[in-house]
Amino acid sequence: MKYTEIMVRYGELSTKGKNRKDFIGRLAGNVTKVLRDFPQVEIHPRHDRMHIVLNDAPFTEIDQRLKRVFGIQTYSPTIKVEKTLDAIRETSLALMKETFKAGMSFKVNTRRSDHHFTYDTNELNLMIGDYLFKNMTGLKVEMKHPDLVLRIEVRQDAVYISNQLLHGAGGMPVGTGGHAVMMLSGGIDSPVASYLALKRGVDIDMIHFYSPPYTTEKALNKAKELTGILANYSGRINFIAVPFAEIQETIKEKLPEGYLMTVQRRFMLRLADQIRAKRRGLAIFNGESIGQVASQTLESMAAINDITTTPVVRPVATMDKTEIIRLAEQIGTFDLSIQPFEDCCTIFAPPRPKTKPRIDKVREYESRLDIAALVNRALDGMKITTIYPGDKFLANKAKEDTALL
Amino acid sequence: MIYFDNSATTKIDSKVLETYEQVVQTIWGNPSSLHKLGDRAFQLLESSRNQIANLLGTKPDEIFFTSGGTESNNWAIKGTALQKREFGKHIITSSVEHASVANTFTTLESLGFQVTRLPVDKRGCVSVTDLRNAIDSNTTLVSVMGVNNEIGTIQPIAEISDLLDNYPTISFHVDNVQALGKNIWSRVFTPRVDLFSLSGHKFHAPRGTGILYKKRGKMIFPLHDGGGQEKGLRSGTENLPAIAGMAKAIRLLLENEVQKANLEVTIKQRIVDYLQNKPGIKIFSQSSVDFAPHILCFALEGIRGETLVHTLEEHDIYTSTTSACASTKSEEASTLVAMHVDDKDATSAIRLSFDETNTIEEADEFIKVFDKIYQHFAPINHLGE
């Protein structure tokens, strides 16, 4: 079936009163971003719905992308036909045949904004319903809870027909929730936390700590590729790589083993907070989950969080590992997350880290270090790249392979 | 030159050779190395595996790289027999297998396994009823080739699959060395097939490459222990340039597969039309759907196969005797002997094997040359009298 346009219904943003215009504008911008390689597509944001005119762009491809745009509640692929009974009948039948499966019930739902059209809504409901009933076998009519609703809209310019209600990603348009930084490790949890931040409309910059030669280029590229998957939900994401080896080496050299982890984490948070301030973010997000590892006990969180008053948001804090994994599989980050490249959290991990570090001790140990100098050198070495949906960094030789094979 | 011996080997495709050379020169790291040269090699190895799996309709982790058809056959059969030795020691094959299958069974027999070799009919075909009767509670393996290498019979793999659906514990191996790219793949690779073998040089890939397909979950004993390559089942540093070449060769082979097979059918049919009804000529490869398009085996009465091969060679035409006919008549491996073809005719048989690089003009040229040879030999042997 060749769809001509897509009708998009807004999610939660419809409840946001006078800010509505901003929300719709942001959503339209985000949709434009994910469809940027289809220049023929026209996007018309209206106060109650958005119409995407395909102009021959392939629906299946666009469908894949719309699914991931936050702020869309539902959407319906629609076919525009001329205002004749024959055209309405024919297209309705073709649409129903394509989507109907044995045992389904249906109803016809006509709306008319052109009140000069030859038939009124009841007549159209009856005539089209009759026509479908005669030309298809096994159809059941059901007014209250039909499986399929064939929607016919008679507008001034043409008639628009659809019978599918596809679910969007929900949430709020990315950007409406403000700007923040996200601490992305490359494990299972932080990509899920990133997804949840984006889902609430927060526009995030990724911060990733890397420690060559202790960590490999692959670990860095894995984090970048994860960002490429997450960028599907926001159009693009800035990726900030921060060198961390010097800090880790210094801490290991100068501080007692039990506090290595806590102090390392404090440095990470300190760096993240400075980057946030420079980039005018309002909060720091991370993938911590209460009690999962030594650094994620409430005592540890308190000792680490001690260095800043910036809100630290932990979207997966109360989720079970199995719940996090399910979500990771759903958003497509799981398979990549479990690739076994060591990241900077696992190297220098002491065999017996303190699960209940004392803040006063942490502060005292830390004061032996030249914190400002270490932080500044790390910030000087940071590298920012913009990552687009689906960008690949690990399998970057795939094209070369295709040419060879 | 006319090369009608494509079942023996094929000439490497120049595009495949290009890939081989490029990989040798630029991606020469060991796929197991930790550094980026190793990474690059590993990635190409896996890209090759993915492409091959895609083309053959398997999952990537079901494709194992070997050194060729002989190794794949040895591994499939010995690996399964050894793996399952505690559950039974009865293994079944046909009496028309390639030597790498037949002799593997003989070896296992000498080690105490009980072997049943299924007879064949006049077409060289095994019977599913015979197989059913042969199966007992100790049977662990059935190995039947997809396409016979001497006369081209396509074995009833689908029917055997149906039968073996009732015996889920029996492993089913198919030697498909002669069967790829002939537009018959779905007949020789069914969902019931647990293992199959392929050999790269039969389809314009470099020598020393082969594939063993092993269905997910099937266990086989490794024959090569060592560094743990190929999931620990087939150790030895991977022959990456050849493997990449093979991946490309399979892609090229399967492009326009139907047209290629049709060309082979046309060439075969043209020669069959000429040979048919000629006094003293016996055709063993029929033109029916039970035979692969690319193999034509026939005999000229009274003339040894070897003699005919050499006479054709003088005219720059390359063919072969069927693999075992030229040797002693007690040779068990010969398909023709298993078909109860007269010894005299069996020793006279020659095999033409075509592929997509041959042309109809070559078929006509062959007919012209062969006709001269025939006219020469006919009176000497009193053919048609």
Interface residues (C-beta under 8 A of the other chain):
Chain A: E217 K218 A395 K397 A398 D401 T402 L404 L405
Chain B: T19 Q22 V23 K36 D39 R40 Q43 L44 S47 S48 Q51 A244 A247 K248 R251
